[in-house]
């Protein structure tokens, strides 16, 4: 089967981690560049405003235009109320982005040059300044200027001042944005070089870490494939020496394999024991039929019928166990356990029934009747003289107890007797003792109905089997 490009967990994890880091780096890089540019532009604006206010202060103090201390390295313009340039930096050759593009002072008869729309939109408090007063608010514009043949971008600050005898003047001063542009370009270059390298490192580290993390999973997969091929359920997958999800997966897998091994082994024993149990009545029946064929007068008809009935009961028990092992659930009907106990005890010698009233449970009437019948058969087989059946309520549970006055069940064997084909009395004949399936069937049916079946000592000294089921 052809493997897809991102068909493995390792490749998808690497791709996902790289994409997440790439998005985070892009967002962080954009935020850094924007913040850096904003800070540097703000710093340039502050420098431009400081220069503009220094010039405005000289004007407010009555200094003449030709006596202003204008920095030749910074573009500065002074514009009157009519929009004419009245003062400018000496080395300024070209300018844009301010109130006027002129670079040399104009005569009073000169034509004003139209500026930006923003220049006419002064704040209200700067429109009515007192003589000698400087506007409190500055406005900022981006533009360019050429000084001594070198053109650069500038951040211009616009400050208004009211000068006695000269009227309202506007001072434009610029601060270079070269530092901002250089810093932003440098940061962008570093990001363009560093981000791909960082993404490569993230992808490589994620690939290696994921491979190391998934190595035990591959070991588990390989061992499971080997177990499937060899059909050896006694093998177990390796458990890594960690306390993470992979280690828990390995332990759970081993628990599943152990349960599967137990189930398969139980099934094999069941088949072997069933074959052994069926062999005896079939062989006996065949022998009787062969003898009858050769000597009709020697036919033991009663024995043949008994073997046939025993074979029929054994086949029915095996079929019921097979259905229970296949997961057959009980029917969801209401069953009166007290009435069912009376029906199963009817006609049996030496059986006493203690049933105070109706006790209803949910389940299969046929299967629950089979449980009571098996318990009564077992009790009669081991009782000396008396068997007692009692049905009662105990909280939210229905309890059916079958007690006998026999020898009881040794404490060490009280779980073993519920295994299939188990007979505690080895000297007892198969005909009298049965196949050892009755109690196993009773326990399985009880569990399927959400209940329990246990055994303890009876008050009379024998065994007391207690069936507990949820009330309907």
LINFEN-V786378 format. One record per pair of residues at least 24 apart in sequence whose C-alpha atoms are under 10 Angstrom apart, sorted by the first residue. I is the first residue (numbers start at 1). J is the second residue. D is the distance in Angstrom with one decimal. If there is no record, write none. Layout:
I:J:D
I:J:D
This chain:
9:207:10.0
9:210:8.3
9:211:9.2
9:214:8.6
10:206:8.2
10:207:6.3
10:208:8.8
10:209:9.0
10:210:5.7
10:211:6.4
10:212:9.8
10:213:9.4
10:214:7.9
11:203:9.5
11:206:9.2
11:207:7.2
11:210:8.8
11:211:9.5
12:207:9.6
13:203:9.2
13:206:7.3
13:207:7.8
13:210:7.5
14:202:8.2
14:203:5.6
14:204:7.9
14:205:8.6
14:206:5.4
14:207:5.6
14:208:9.2
14:209:9.6
14:210:7.9
15:202:9.9
15:203:7.3
15:206:8.9
15:207:9.1
16:203:9.3
16:206:9.7
17:199:9.2
17:202:7.5
17:203:7.2
17:206:7.2
17:207:9.6
18:198:9.5
18:199:6.1
18:200:8.1
18:201:9.3
18:202:6.3
18:203:5.6
18:204:9.4
18:206:8.3
19:199:8.7
19:202:10.0
19:203:9.3
20:199:9.9
21:195:9.6
21:198:9.0
21:199:7.1
21:202:7.8
21:203:9.4
22:195:7.9
22:196:8.7
22:198:9.1
22:199:6.7
22:202:9.6
25:191:8.9
25:195:7.2
25:196:10.0
25:198:9.3
25:199:9.0
26:191:9.1
26:195:8.6
29:187:8.8
29:188:8.2
29:191:7.2
29:192:9.8
29:195:9.2
30:188:9.3
30:191:9.9
32:184:9.3
32:187:8.6
32:188:9.7
33:183:9.1
33:184:6.3
33:185:9.2
33:187:7.2
33:188:7.5
33:191:9.9
34:184:8.7
35:184:9.9
36:180:7.8
36:181:10.0
36:183:7.9
36:184:7.0
36:187:9.0
37:177:9.7
37:179:9.7
37:180:6.0
37:181:7.8
37:183:8.1
37:184:6.5
38:180:8.8
39:180:8.6
40:177:7.9
40:178:9.7
40:179:7.5
40:180:5.2
40:181:8.8
40:183:8.6
40:184:9.2
41:142:9.7
41:154:9.4
41:155:7.3
41:175:9.4
41:176:9.3
41:177:6.9
41:178:10.0
41:179:9.1
41:180:6.5
41:181:9.4
42:140:9.9
42:155:9.0
42:180:9.8
43:155:9.6
43:175:9.1
43:177:9.5
43:180:9.2
44:154:8.2
44:155:6.2
44:156:8.6
44:157:9.4
44:174:8.2
44:175:5.4
44:176:6.7
44:177:6.6
44:178:9.6
44:179:8.8
44:180:8.3
45:138:9.5
45:139:9.3
45:140:7.0
45:141:8.9
45:142:9.6
45:154:9.1
45:155:5.8
45:156:6.8
45:157:6.4
45:173:9.4
45:174:7.9
45:175:6.8
45:176:9.2
45:177:9.3
46:138:9.8
46:140:9.7
46:155:9.3
46:156:9.7
46:157:8.2
46:174:9.9
46:175:8.6
47:155:9.1
47:156:9.4
47:157:8.7
47:173:9.0
47:174:8.1
47:175:6.2
47:176:9.3
48:74:8.8
48:75:9.5
48:76:9.3
48:138:9.9
48:140:8.9
48:154:9.0
48:155:6.9
48:156:6.1
48:157:5.4
48:158:8.7
48:172:8.4
48:173:5.4
48:174:4.9
48:175:4.9
48:176:8.6
49:137:9.6
49:138:6.9
49:139:8.7
49:140:8.5
49:155:9.4
49:156:7.8
49:157:5.0
49:158:7.3
49:159:7.5
49:171:9.5
49:172:8.6
49:173:6.9
49:174:8.1
49:175:8.7
50:157:8.6
50:159:9.8
50:173:8.6
50:174:9.9
50:175:9.8
51:76:8.5
51:157:8.6
51:159:9.9
51:171:9.4
51:172:8.9
51:173:6.2
51:174:8.0
51:175:8.6
52:76:7.7
52:77:9.0
52:78:9.4
52:138:9.1
52:156:9.0
52:157:6.7
52:158:7.1
52:159:6.3
52:160:9.2
52:170:9.2
52:171:5.8
52:172:6.1
52:173:5.0
52:174:8.1
53:134:7.8
53:135:9.1
53:136:9.7
53:138:9.2
53:157:9.2
53:158:9.1
53:159:6.7
53:160:8.8
53:161:8.9
53:171:7.9
53:172:9.4
53:173:8.8
54:171:9.7
54:173:9.9
55:159:9.4
55:161:9.7
55:171:7.2
55:172:9.2
55:173:8.7
56:132:9.3
56:133:9.1
56:134:6.8
56:135:9.2
56:159:7.4
56:160:7.5
56:161:6.0
56:162:8.9
56:163:8.9
56:169:8.5
56:170:8.2
56:171:6.5
56:172:9.6
57:132:8.4
57:133:8.7
57:134:7.4
57:161:8.2
57:163:9.7
58:132:10.0
58:163:9.8
59:132:8.2
59:134:9.6
59:161:7.8
59:162:8.5
59:163:6.4
59:164:9.2
59:166:9.3
59:169:8.7
59:171:9.6
60:131:7.8
60:132:4.6
60:133:6.9
60:134:7.5
60:161:6.9
60:162:6.9
60:163:5.2
60:164:7.5
60:166:9.8
60:169:9.7
61:132:7.0
61:133:9.8
61:163:8.0
61:164:9.1
62:132:8.4
62:163:7.1
62:164:7.5
62:165:9.0
62:166:9.3
63:163:9.7
65:105:9.6
70:173:9.6
71:173:9.7
72:147:8.2
72:148:9.4
73:147:7.2
73:148:9.0
73:174:9.7
73:175:9.3
73:176:9.5
74:145:9.0
74:146:9.8
74:147:8.0
74:154:9.1
74:173:7.2
74:174:6.1
74:175:6.5
74:176:7.8
75:103:9.3
75:144:9.3
75:145:6.9
75:146:8.4
75:147:7.6
75:154:8.6
75:156:8.7
75:172:8.0
75:173:5.9
75:174:5.4
75:175:7.8
75:176:9.2
76:103:9.3
76:145:10.0
76:156:8.9
76:157:9.7
76:171:7.3
76:172:5.5
76:173:4.4
76:174:6.5
76:175:9.6
77:101:9.6
77:102:8.9
77:103:7.8
77:104:9.2
77:105:9.0
77:158:9.6
77:170:8.1
77:171:5.8
77:172:5.0
77:173:6.5
77:174:9.1
78:105:8.7
78:158:9.8
78:159:9.7
78:160:9.7
78:169:6.7
78:170:5.7
78:171:4.6
78:172:6.3
78:173:8.8
79:105:8.9
79:106:9.7
79:112:9.5
79:160:9.6
79:168:8.8
79:169:5.7
79:170:5.1
79:171:6.5
79:172:8.0
80:112:9.6
80:160:9.9
80:161:9.9
80:166:8.0
80:167:7.5
80:168:6.2
80:169:4.5
80:170:6.3
80:171:8.9
81:112:10.0
81:162:10.0
81:166:9.1
81:167:7.1
81:168:5.5
81:169:5.9
81:170:7.6
82:108:9.4
82:111:9.1
82:112:6.7
82:113:9.3
82:114:9.9
82:168:9.2
82:169:9.2
83:111:8.6
83:112:5.2
83:113:6.5
83:114:7.2
83:115:8.0
83:119:9.9
83:169:9.0
83:170:8.9
84:108:7.7
84:109:9.4
84:110:7.4
84:111:7.2
84:112:4.8
84:113:6.9
84:114:9.3
84:169:9.8
85:110:9.5
85:111:9.9
85:112:7.8
85:113:8.6
85:169:9.8
85:170:9.5
85:171:9.9
86:169:9.2
86:170:10.0
87:171:9.2
88:171:9.6
88:172:9.2
88:173:9.6
89:147:9.1
89:173:9.6
90:147:9.1
90:148:9.8
91:146:8.6
91:147:5.6
91:148:6.0
91:149:9.2
92:145:7.4
92:146:6.2
92:147:4.9
92:148:7.1
92:149:9.0
92:150:9.9
93:145:7.5
93:146:5.3
93:147:5.6
93:148:6.9
93:149:7.4
93:150:9.2
93:151:9.2
94:144:8.1
94:145:5.3
94:146:4.8
94:147:7.2
94:148:9.6
94:149:9.1
94:150:9.8
94:151:8.3
95:143:7.5
95:144:5.8
95:145:4.1
95:146:6.4
95:147:9.0
95:151:9.0
95:152:9.8
95:153:9.7
95:154:9.6
96:141:9.8
96:142:8.6
96:143:5.3
96:144:5.4
96:145:6.3
96:146:9.3
96:153:9.5
96:154:9.4
96:156:9.8
97:140:9.7
97:141:6.3
97:142:6.0
97:143:4.2
97:144:6.7
97:145:8.7
97:153:9.8
97:154:8.8
97:155:8.9
97:156:7.7
97:172:9.8
97:174:9.9
98:140:9.3
98:141:7.1
98:142:8.3
98:143:7.2
98:144:9.1
98:145:9.9
98:155:9.9
98:156:7.1
98:157:8.8
98:158:8.1
98:171:9.6
98:172:6.7
98:173:8.9
98:174:9.3
99:141:9.9
99:158:8.8
99:170:8.5
99:171:9.2
99:172:7.7
100:172:9.6
101:145:9.7
103:145:9.9
116:141:9.3
119:158:8.2
119:170:9.3
122:158:9.6
122:159:9.6
122:160:8.7
123:160:9.9
126:159:8.9
126:160:6.6
126:161:8.0
126:162:9.1
126:168:9.6
127:160:8.6
127:161:9.7
127:162:9.5
127:168:8.7
128:162:8.7
128:168:9.3
129:160:8.6
129:161:7.3
129:162:5.9
129:163:9.4
129:167:9.8
129:168:8.2
130:161:8.8
130:162:6.3
130:163:8.6
130:164:9.0
130:168:9.7
131:161:8.2
131:162:5.0
131:163:5.6
131:164:5.4
131:165:8.8
131:166:9.6
131:167:8.0
131:168:8.8
132:161:7.0
132:162:5.4
132:163:5.2
132:164:6.4
132:167:9.7
132:168:9.8
133:160:8.7
133:161:5.9
133:162:5.6
133:163:7.6
133:164:9.6
133:168:9.9
134:159:7.5
134:160:6.0
134:161:4.3
134:162:6.5
134:163:8.9
134:168:9.9
134:169:9.7
134:170:9.8
135:159:6.3
135:160:5.1
135:161:5.9
135:162:8.4
135:170:9.6
136:160:8.4
136:161:9.5
138:171:9.9
138:172:9.8
139:172:9.5
140:172:9.2
140:173:9.7
140:174:9.4
141:172:9.5
141:174:9.0
142:174:8.9
142:175:9.9
142:177:9.2
143:174:8.7
143:176:9.8
143:177:9.8
144:174:8.9
144:176:8.8
144:177:9.4
145:174:8.7
145:176:9.2
152:176:7.0
152:177:7.7
152:178:7.2
153:177:5.6
153:178:7.0
153:181:9.1
154:178:8.0
213:244:10.0
213:246:8.4
214:246:8.2
215:240:9.7
215:246:9.7
216:240:6.5
216:241:9.9
216:246:7.1
216:247:8.3
216:250:8.7
217:246:6.7
217:247:9.1
217:249:8.6
217:250:8.2
219:250:9.7
220:246:9.3
220:249:9.0
220:250:6.9
220:253:8.6
220:254:9.9
221:250:10.0
224:253:9.1
224:257:9.5
227:257:9.6
232:261:8.8
233:257:6.4
233:258:7.6
233:259:9.7
233:260:7.5
233:261:5.4
233:262:9.1
233:264:8.8
233:265:9.6
234:258:7.5
234:260:9.7
234:261:6.8
234:262:9.7
235:261:9.6
263:325:9.7
266:419:9.9
266:420:9.2
267:322:9.7
267:325:9.3
269:420:9.1
269:421:9.4
270:318:9.1
270:321:9.7
270:322:9.8
270:420:7.4
270:421:8.2
271:318:9.6
273:420:8.6
273:421:6.8
273:422:10.0
273:435:9.3
274:314:8.6
274:315:9.1
274:318:7.5
274:420:9.6
274:421:8.3
274:435:8.9
277:311:9.0
277:314:8.2
277:421:8.7
277:430:9.1
277:434:9.7
277:435:6.8
277:436:9.8
278:310:9.5
278:311:7.0
278:314:7.6
278:315:8.3
278:435:9.5
279:311:9.7
280:307:9.1
280:311:9.2
280:430:9.3
281:306:9.2
281:307:5.5
281:308:7.5
281:309:9.5
281:310:7.3
281:311:6.2
281:312:10.0
281:314:9.7
281:431:9.7
282:307:7.7
282:308:8.3
282:310:9.9
282:311:7.5
283:307:9.6
284:308:9.7
285:311:9.5
306:431:9.4
307:431:9.2
310:431:8.3
310:434:8.7
310:435:9.4
313:434:9.8
313:435:9.7
314:434:8.8
314:435:7.4
314:436:10.0
314:437:8.5
317:435:9.4
317:437:7.0
317:438:7.9
317:440:9.9
317:441:7.7
318:437:8.3
318:441:9.3
320:367:9.2
320:441:7.8
320:445:9.6
321:420:9.6
321:437:8.8
321:440:8.6
321:441:6.6
321:444:8.1
321:445:9.2
324:441:8.7
324:444:7.2
324:445:7.6
324:448:8.0
325:444:8.8
327:448:8.5
328:445:10.0
328:448:8.3
329:363:8.8
329:364:8.8
329:445:9.2
329:448:6.5
329:449:7.9
330:362:8.5
330:363:5.2
330:364:5.1
330:365:8.9
330:366:9.5
330:367:7.9
330:368:9.4
330:445:8.4
330:446:10.0
330:448:6.8
330:449:6.5
330:450:9.8
331:362:7.8
331:363:5.0
331:364:4.8
331:365:8.1
331:366:9.5
331:367:9.4
331:449:9.3
332:361:9.5
332:362:5.8
332:363:5.1
332:364:6.9
332:365:9.7
332:449:9.7
332:472:9.7
333:360:9.8
333:361:8.1
333:362:5.3
333:363:5.3
333:364:6.6
333:365:7.9
333:472:8.9
334:359:9.9
334:360:6.2
334:361:5.6
334:362:4.6
334:363:6.5
334:364:8.3
334:365:8.2
334:471:9.4
334:472:6.6
335:359:8.2
335:360:5.3
335:361:5.3
335:362:5.9
335:363:6.7
335:364:7.5
335:365:6.0
335:366:9.8
335:368:8.7
335:369:9.9
335:471:9.8
335:472:8.3
336:360:4.3
336:361:6.5
336:362:8.8
336:365:8.6
336:472:9.5
337:361:6.7
337:362:9.5
337:365:8.7
337:368:8.1
337:369:8.6
337:372:9.5
337:391:7.4
337:392:9.2
337:398:8.0
337:399:8.9
337:400:7.8
337:469:9.7
337:471:9.8
338:389:9.7
338:390:8.3
338:391:5.8
338:392:8.0
338:398:9.5
338:399:9.7
338:400:8.2
339:391:9.4
340:365:8.1
340:366:9.7
340:368:8.2
340:369:6.4
340:372:8.2
340:373:9.9
340:391:10.0
341:368:9.4
341:369:7.6
341:372:6.7
341:373:8.6
341:376:9.7
341:389:7.4
341:390:8.3
341:391:7.7
341:400:8.2
341:401:9.9
341:402:9.8
342:372:10.0
342:389:8.6
342:390:9.7
342:391:9.7
343:369:8.7
343:372:9.8
343:373:9.6
344:369:7.0
344:370:8.9
344:371:9.9
344:372:6.8
344:373:6.0
344:374:9.8
344:376:8.1
344:389:10.0
345:372:8.6
345:373:8.0
345:376:7.6
345:387:9.7
345:388:9.4
345:389:7.9
348:376:8.9
348:377:9.5
348:380:8.9
348:387:9.6
349:380:8.8
349:385:9.2
349:386:8.6
349:387:8.9
350:380:8.3
350:383:9.4
350:384:9.7
350:385:6.5
350:386:5.1
350:387:6.1
350:388:8.4
351:376:8.5
351:379:9.5
351:380:8.3
351:385:9.0
351:386:6.2
351:387:4.7
351:388:5.6
351:389:7.2
351:402:9.6
351:403:9.7
351:404:9.2
352:386:7.6
352:387:6.2
352:388:4.7
352:389:6.1
352:390:8.4
352:402:9.7
352:403:9.8
353:387:8.7
353:388:6.0
353:389:4.8
353:390:6.0
353:391:8.4
353:402:9.4
354:388:7.5
354:389:6.0
354:390:4.5
354:391:6.6
354:392:8.7
354:400:9.9
354:401:9.6
355:389:8.0
355:390:5.7
355:391:5.3
355:392:7.0
355:400:9.4
356:390:8.7
356:391:7.5
356:392:7.2
356:393:9.7
357:391:8.5
357:392:8.0
357:393:9.6
358:391:8.9
358:392:8.7
358:393:9.5
359:391:7.6
359:392:6.9
359:393:6.9
359:397:9.4
359:398:6.7
359:399:8.9
359:400:9.7
359:471:7.6
359:472:8.6
360:393:9.5
360:397:9.8
360:398:7.7
360:469:9.7
360:470:9.0
360:471:6.1
360:472:5.6
361:397:8.7
361:398:7.2
361:449:9.3
361:469:6.9
361:470:6.3
361:471:4.7
361:472:4.3
362:449:7.8
362:450:9.7
362:469:8.5
362:470:7.6
362:471:7.0
362:472:5.1
363:445:9.8
363:446:9.9
363:448:9.1
363:449:6.3
363:450:9.5
363:469:9.5
363:470:9.8
363:472:8.8
364:445:9.4
364:449:8.4
367:441:9.3
367:442:8.6
367:445:6.7
367:446:9.0
367:448:9.9
367:449:9.5
368:442:8.3
368:445:7.3
368:446:7.9
368:449:8.9
369:442:9.8
370:438:8.9
370:441:8.4
370:442:7.4
370:445:8.8
371:438:8.0
371:439:8.1
371:440:9.7
371:441:7.3
371:442:4.6
371:443:8.0
371:444:9.3
371:445:7.2
371:446:7.8
371:453:9.8
371:467:8.9
372:400:8.5
372:401:9.3
372:402:8.3
372:442:7.9
372:467:8.9
373:438:8.9
373:442:9.1
374:437:9.1
374:438:5.3
374:439:6.7
374:440:9.6
374:441:8.2
374:442:6.8
375:401:9.1
375:402:6.7
375:403:9.0
375:438:7.6
375:439:7.1
375:442:7.6
375:464:9.7
375:465:7.4
375:466:9.6
375:467:9.6
376:402:6.9
376:403:8.7
376:404:9.1
376:465:9.7
377:434:10.0
377:438:8.5
377:439:9.9
378:402:9.5
378:403:10.0
378:404:9.2
378:433:8.8
378:434:9.5
378:436:10.0
378:438:7.8
378:439:8.0
378:463:10.0
378:465:9.9
379:403:6.8
379:404:5.5
379:405:8.5
379:406:8.1
379:408:9.7
379:462:9.0
379:463:7.9
379:464:8.7
379:465:8.9
380:404:7.4
380:405:9.5
380:406:9.0
381:406:9.0
381:432:8.0
381:433:7.7
381:434:9.9
382:406:5.4
382:407:7.3
382:408:8.1
382:433:9.7
382:462:8.5
382:463:8.9
383:407:7.7
383:408:8.9
383:462:7.5
383:463:8.9
384:462:9.1
386:460:9.4
387:460:9.9
387:462:9.6
387:463:10.0
387:464:9.7
388:464:9.2
389:464:9.7
389:465:9.7
390:466:9.5
391:466:9.7
391:467:9.4
391:468:10.0
392:468:9.9
393:468:9.5
393:469:9.8
393:470:9.8
393:471:8.3
394:468:8.9
394:469:9.9
394:470:9.8
394:471:9.4
395:470:9.5
395:471:8.9
396:468:9.9
396:469:8.7
396:470:6.3
396:471:5.7
396:472:8.9
397:451:8.8
397:467:9.8
397:468:6.3
397:469:5.5
397:470:4.6
397:471:5.2
397:472:9.0
398:451:9.3
398:467:8.0
398:468:5.6
398:469:5.2
398:470:6.1
398:471:5.6
398:472:9.0
399:451:9.7
399:452:9.8
399:453:9.8
399:466:6.7
399:467:5.6
399:468:4.7
399:469:6.6
399:470:8.9
399:471:9.4
400:453:9.6
400:465:8.2
400:466:5.8
400:467:5.1
400:468:6.6
400:469:8.6
401:453:9.6
401:454:9.7
401:455:9.4
401:458:9.8
401:464:6.6
401:465:5.6
401:466:4.5
401:467:6.2
401:468:8.7
402:455:9.5
402:458:9.0
402:463:8.2
402:464:5.6
402:465:5.2
402:466:6.7
402:467:8.5
403:455:9.4
403:456:9.4
403:457:8.6
403:458:5.9
403:459:8.3
403:460:8.2
403:461:9.2
403:462:6.9
403:463:5.7
403:464:4.2
403:465:6.3
403:466:8.6
404:457:9.5
404:458:7.0
404:459:9.0
404:460:7.2
404:461:7.8
404:462:5.2
404:463:5.7
404:464:6.7
404:465:9.1
405:457:9.7
405:458:7.4
405:459:8.3
405:460:5.2
405:461:5.6
405:462:4.2
405:463:7.1
405:464:9.1
406:458:9.2
406:460:8.2
406:461:6.7
406:462:4.4
406:463:6.9
407:457:9.5
407:458:9.9
407:460:9.7
407:461:6.8
407:462:5.0
407:463:7.3
408:455:9.3
408:456:8.1
408:457:6.5
408:458:7.7
408:460:9.6
408:461:6.6
408:462:4.0
408:463:4.2
408:464:8.0
409:455:7.9
409:456:7.6
409:457:7.5
409:458:9.9
409:461:10.0
409:462:7.5
409:463:6.0
409:464:9.1
410:456:9.1
410:457:9.0
410:463:9.3
411:455:9.1
411:456:8.0
411:457:8.9
413:455:10.0
414:454:7.9
414:455:6.4
414:456:7.7
414:463:9.9
415:454:8.2
415:455:8.4
416:440:9.6
417:455:9.6
418:442:8.3
418:443:6.6
418:444:8.9
418:453:9.2
418:454:9.2
418:455:9.8
419:443:9.0
419:444:10.0
439:465:10.0
442:467:9.0
443:467:8.8
